Amino acid sequence: MIALFSHLFIHPDGREEGELRKAYGVLCGAVGVALNVLLFLGKFLAGRVAGSIAITADAFNNLSDAGSSFITLLGFQLAGQKADADHPFGHGRMEYLSGLAVAMLILLMGFELLQSSVGKILHPEPVEASVLVGVILCVSIGVKLYMAFYNWRLGRRLDSAAMRATAMDSLCDSAATAVVLAATLVGHFTSWMIDGWCGLLVALFILWSGAKAVKETVDPLLGTPPTHEFVSRIRELVMARPEIIGVHDLIVHDYGPGRVMISLHAEVPANQDVLALHDGIDNVERELREKLGCEAVIHMDPVVTDDGVTEETRQRVADLVRCIDDEITIHDFRLVSGPTHTNVIFDAVVPYDFRLTDQAVEEKIRTAVRALDGTYYAVVHVERSYT
């Protein structure tokens, strides 16, 4: 159905990525609203016929899903707006906010279903089953599985946290309805009144999925490191330029899907023409924009390459640092010689979750450099990696 509607209304060929993302998000939101309203009406009828709190609660869960789909629709509509004077980085993060709203609704329905289920456990009532009830619940399971499938597929294609949250919600709904159907059949054919207990399991499952969806949508709002694949692609493009001999201090700023800005330091030979180097840096920034769709700001760091002592010492210090831990890297290396000793100045980069404190890393490096040459004194700044 989504494929048919996209063929009729979207016409994906030739459209820009941002417009295509907005169109798919609005379409999925509209289809979600329609399907969830129909499921609510069917399950509400089945719940009244069967006298089941689990079915009725599941019906209102679908009604909240209709609201969630509307929020998703609205989020993609707002996120697709062009940048303006008040929001020069665009409105892409509205998609994250809509995903967060969906996740909060999932948690709300989970708490409400938990409360209703506890009441049904304390005061159990028999459940009546019929062919109509069974058909409605089976159709609901199939519809929700289909919604989970198309939302997850498009969520992966568009890298949309909001769509993935909606897909998780639909998958949870299908599992919840399957449990409700099982409880209805067991209650009808046996004397076991497990309707409340099954509702409790469904509520806990919904709360778990809601918490997971909250984390997935809050993380990009707070700021998460880029993927290793994205970092590797950036380094590959930058290091392909012959005038660039090293990359460090890479920072990725995410302002929403399709709006990524990066900054980095590129090491270049200090003995080359600065105008030629600047032209090469401009070309790299243009290539990053064209191939990765991100705006880049690159700072040039001149590095002495024609001094054999400096380069040899830098390599020996780098090897010593890797002996402390393979995850430590160095950059901005230089030597400042004096009458009694030589300052070995550089920055050392460690991961945020590194096992040692900055002070411990600094002390180990100083000791290692002093062991390399008694006249060497390490002036090292330890910093945490953003990638």
N, C-alpha and C positions, 0 to 999 in steps of 0.2 A: 504493500500500500504506500509506504514512504517513497519507494522507487517510482511508483506511478505518479504520485503527487509532485515529486521533484522534477519529473520529466514534463509534467503539465505546467507547473507554476514557476520553477526555478530556472530551467535551461542553463545548466552549469557550464557549458562550453563557452569559453571566452570571457567569463566573468572574473573580476579580481578576487583574490583570496579573502579579503575582508568582507566584501559584499556577499560572497558565497557562504562564508561562515554565518553571517547575520541571517541570510535567507534560510539556511538549514536549521538554525536555532529557532527561528520564528515558526517554521513549518512543524518541527517536532513538538514545540510547545503547544501549538494549536491542535494537533492530532492528539496529544496527551490530554488536553482539557476535554475534548469530545469523548474519548474512550473512557476516561475516568468517571465522567458524569454518567455515562451509560452503565458502567459497572456499579456505581453507587446505587442507581435506581434498581438494578436487578438484585443486588445483594440485600438492599434494604427490604425489598419485597420478600426475599427468601428468609431473611432473619425474622420478619413478622410471622410468616407462615410456620416456621420451625420453632419459634419461641427461643431462639439461641442468642445469647449475649455475644458469643464469639463471632457469629455471622454479622450481627448488627454492628459490632465494633469494627469488623473488617470493612463493612460498607462505608462507615464514616472515615475510615482510613483512606479509602478511594476518593472520598470527597475532598479530603485534605490534599491528596495527590493531584486533583484537578487544580486546586489552588497553587500547588507547587509548580505544575506545568505552566500555569499562567505567569507565575513569577519568573520562570525560566524564559518564557516568551518575551516578557518585558525586559529581562536582563540582557538578552541578545539584541533587542531593539535599541536599548540605550547604549550598549557597548559598541554598536556599529556606528554611532555618531562620529562625525569628523571632529578633529581637534579644534579647539577654539581658544580665544584669549584667556579665558578663565581656566581652561584645562589643556595646556599646550602639549601634554603627553597623551592626549586622547582620553577615551572613556572605557578602555578595555577592561579595567578592573571591575566594572559593573557586572561582568559575567561571573567573577569570583563572588561578588556580593549576592547575586541571585542564587548561586550554588549554596552559599552559606544559609540563605533564607530557607531553601529547600531542606537542608540538613536540620535546621531548627524545627521545622514543621514535622519532620520525621521523629525527632525526639519528643515533641509535644504529644503526638499521637501515641507514641510508645508509652509515655507516662499515663495517659488517659486509659489506654487499653490495660495497662498493669493494674490500675485502680479498679476498673470494671471486673477484671478477671479475679482479683482477690475477693471482691464481693460475691461473685458467683461460686467461688470455692467455699466460702463461709455459708452461703445459702444456695445450695445446688437445686436445680430444677431439671426435670426431664426435657429432652430435646426431641422434637418430631421431625422426621425426615420424609421427603417425598421425591418423586421423580423430578419435579420442577426444581426443587432445591438442589438436587444433585447435578442437574444439567447446568443451572446457573453458575454453580461453583466451579464445575469443570471448564466451562467456557471462560470464566474469569481467570483461571490458571493459565489457559492457553493465550489469552489476550495479554496478560502481564508478562509472560515469557517472551512474546513477540515484542512488546515495548522495551523490555530489558535488552533484547538482541539489537534492535535498531538504534537505541540510544547508546549502547556500548560501542557498536561499530562506528557510528558517527563521532562519538566521544574520542575514540582512538584516532580516527582520521583527522579530526579538527584539533586534537589535543585539548579537549574541553573538560575541565573539572566539573562544571555544572551538568553536562550531559552524563558524565560517568556517575555523578551522585544520583541523578535521576534513574540511570540504569540499575544501580545498586538498590534503590528504593523499589523499583519494579520487580527485581529478583526477590527481594525480601517479601514483597506482597504475594508473589506466586507461592513461595514457601509457606507463608502464613495461611493463605487460603487452602493449601493442601492439608495443613494441620487441622484447620477448621472442618474441612470435609471429612477427614478421618474421625475427628471427634464426633461429628454429627452421625456418621454411620455406626460408630461404636455405641453411642448413646441410644440409637434407635433399635439396634439388634441385641443389645445386652442391657444389663441393669447398671452398668458402670456410667456414672455421671461425671465424665472427665472434661466437660465443656470448659469449665473454669480453668482447669490445669493446662489444657491446650492453649487457651487464651493467654495464660501466664507465659508459656514458652514462646508464643508468638510475640508478646510484648517485649520479652528480653532480647529476642532476635532483632526486633525493630530498633530497640535502644542501642544495641551493638552496632548495627549498620548506620544509625544516625550519628553516633560518636565518630565512626570511621569517616563518614562524609564530612563532618565538621572539620576534622583534621586535614582532609584533602583540600578543603576550600580555604581554611584559615592560613595554612602554610604559605601559599603564594602571596597572600596579603601581608604577612609578616616579613616575608623574604626568605627564600630557600636557595641553596646553591644550585647552579646549573647542572645539567646532566653531564656525565663524563663524555658522552658522545658529542655533545655540543662544544665542550671545551676542547676536545681533540680536533674537531673540525676547525675551530678558530685557530688553534696553534698550527694546524696543517696549512691553512691558507696564508697565515702570516709568515711562517718560516719558509714558505716556498719562494719568497723574495730573496734574491742573492745578497742584498745589502743588509738584511736583518740576521743577526747571529744569535739572538736569544730573546725570550719573552718571559715577563714576570708581572706581578701585580695586576692580574686579570680580574676585573670586577664586572659582573653582569647585573644590570638593572631591568627588572621585569615590570612593565607598566600595563600588562594585560596581553592577551594573545595578539600577535602581530605587531607589538610595540615593545621591542627590546633594544636597550642601549648598552653598549659595552665600553669599557676603558681599559687600557693596558699600557705597559711600558715595553718598548722594543729596543733592544741593545743593538747599536750600530757602531761600525769602526770609527774611532775618533779622528783618524787621519784622512778621511774622505771628505769630499766637497759637501758642505752643509745644504746647499741648494739642491743638489742631486739627491741627497738623502731625503730631504723634505718632499721632493716630488715622488719618490718611491713610497713614502709613508702615505701620501695622498692617494696613490694608486691602491694601496692595501685597504684603506678605509672605503674606497669606492667598491672594491671587490667584495668586502664583507657585507656591504649594503645590498649589492646585487645578488649574491649567492646565498646569504643567510638571512636577508631581510632585517638587518639590525644596523642602527646607527653606531658608529665607532669613533672614539677619540683615542689617538695613540700618542704617547709621550716618547720622545727619543732620548735614550740614555747612551751617551758616547762611551765607548769602551776601548781601552788601549789594546791594540792587537799586534803592533809592530815592535813591542818590547818583550823580548823572550823571557826575561825574569818575571815580569808580572803575569804573563799567561801561564808559565810553568808553575808559579806559586799558586795561582788560582786553581789550577787543576789538582795540585797536591792537597790544598785545603779542602776542595770539594770531595776528594776521596776520603780524607780524614772525617769529614762531617758525615758522609754516608756510612762510615764504620760505626758512628754513634747510632744512627738509624737511617734506613734507606729512604724514609719519607721526607727527610730534611734536604732542602735545596738552598743554594746561595745565589746572590746576584749583587750588582753594584759594587763589584770588587775593585779595590785600588790599594796601592802601596804608597805610604808617605815615610820616606827615610829621614832619620836624624843622626846626630853624632853618636848616640849611645844605643839606640834601638830603632826598629822600624814598626810603624803602626800598620797593621793589616786590617783594613776597614771593609766591611761588607754587611749585608743583611742576610739573615737566615730565616727561611719560611718553614713553618710546621703546620700540620692540620689542626683544626679547632679542638678535636678530641684527643690530642696527643697525650701520651702517658706521662710526660714530664712537664714540670712548670717551666715558664720562660726563663726564670732565674737558673734552674738546673741545667737547661739546654745551654744557656750562655756560659756557665761555669765549665761545662764539659768541653765546649768548643775552645774556650780560652786555654784550658789545660792542654788540649790536643795541638793547638797552634804553637804554644810555647815548647812542647816536646819536639815539634818539627824543626824549630830553630830557636835557640836561647835568646836571640836578639829580637824575636818577633813578639809583638803585643797585639792581641786581637781586640779590635774595637768593633763589637758585633751588636747589631740590633735584631732581636727576635720578634717576628711578626706571624700572625695567624693567616692561613690561606682562606680566601673567599670562594674557592672552587673545590 
